[in-house]
Amino acid sequence: MANRRFVASLMSENKLSSEISFDSINNWTQMVFLHVQNNLFIGKISPEIGLLSNLSVLFLYHKNFTGPIHIEIGNLENLRSLDLSNNQISGSIPYMIGNLVNLEDMNLNGTIPLE
């Protein structure tokens, strides 16, 4: 199978539903923008999200994502904007978020307890 190169995924406000499969995320390593806010996606944010090392914008707000924010998010060193607000995220904000030295904008409001 040929290596696919995704640079941007803009799937916001489309009333899409289902669980996002991160099974082939290793094919998304060139992705820079991931916008899937204001849809009806469910499930957990996979630790494999940390493989998207070129990501500069990650918007996953206003979903029904559950579970923790994994420490692998700290691998996204190029990330400039992060919004995980208004989900059903549980657990603590991982200390590895401190690795996001290029982060200019972060929104984690909602039901996320601080560590």
N, C-alpha and C positions, 0 to 999 in steps of 0.2 A: 504494500500500500504506500502510495506517495505521501511524503511529509506535507501536511497542510499548514499553511501560514495564515493565521488569523491576526489581523492588526487591530480591529475594533469590532465590538459587538454592541449594537444599540438596539435593545429590545424593550424600551421603556413604554409604559402606558398602552399596552396592547391587549390586556386582559388574557395573557397567556397563563396557562395553569399546568401543573404537573410538578414533578421533582426534577431539579436540574441534575443531570448526570455529569459528574466530574471524571468519569472513567477514562476519557481520552484527553484529559487536560494537558498531558505532555505534548500534544500537538498544538497547543495554544501558546507556546512559550514566547512567541513574538507579539502577543496581544499587548496593546498599550492602553486601551480603554475598554472597560467592561461596565455597561450600564444596563441593568435589568430591573430598575425600580418600578414601583407601581404596577405590578402584575400580581398574579395569584400563585406564584411558585411556592412550593412547600419543601420541607426537608431540612437537612443540616448543611451548613457551610463546611465543605470538605477541607481537611488539612492540606490537600493537594493544591489548594489555592496559592500556597506558598511557592509553587513551581513557576508562577507567572512573574518572573523576575523583572520583566520589562514594563510591567503594568504601572501606569502613572495615575490612573483614575479608576477607582472601584466604588460603584454605587449599587448597593444591594438593599436600599431602604424600602420601607412600606411593603414588606412581604410577610410571610409566615415562617421565616427561617427559625429553627430551634437549635438548641444545643449550645456548646461553648464557642468562643472565638479561640481558635487553635494558635499555639505559639508559632507555627509556621508563617503566620501573617508577618512576622518580623523579618522574613526573607524578602519582602517586597520593598527593597531599599530605594527603588525609583519612584515609589508611590508619593504623589503630591496631594491627592484628595481622596478621602475615605469617608463613606457614609453607610453605616450599618443600622441606622436608627429605625425605631418603630418595627422591630421584629420581636420574637419571643426568645431572645438569646439568654442563656443561663450561664452561670459560672462567673469567674472573675475576668477582668481585662488582663490579658497576659503581659508580663513584664517585657517580653520581646517586642512589644509595640514601640518601645524606646529605640529600637534599631531603625525606625522610619525617620531618618534624619532629614529627608527632603519634604516631609509632610508639612503642608501649608494649611490644610483645612481638614478637620475631622469632626464627624458628628456621630456620637454613640449614644444619644439620648434614648430613653425608653426604659426597659427593665433589665439593665445590665449592672450587676453589682460590681463595685470597685474592689480590687484586691487589697 
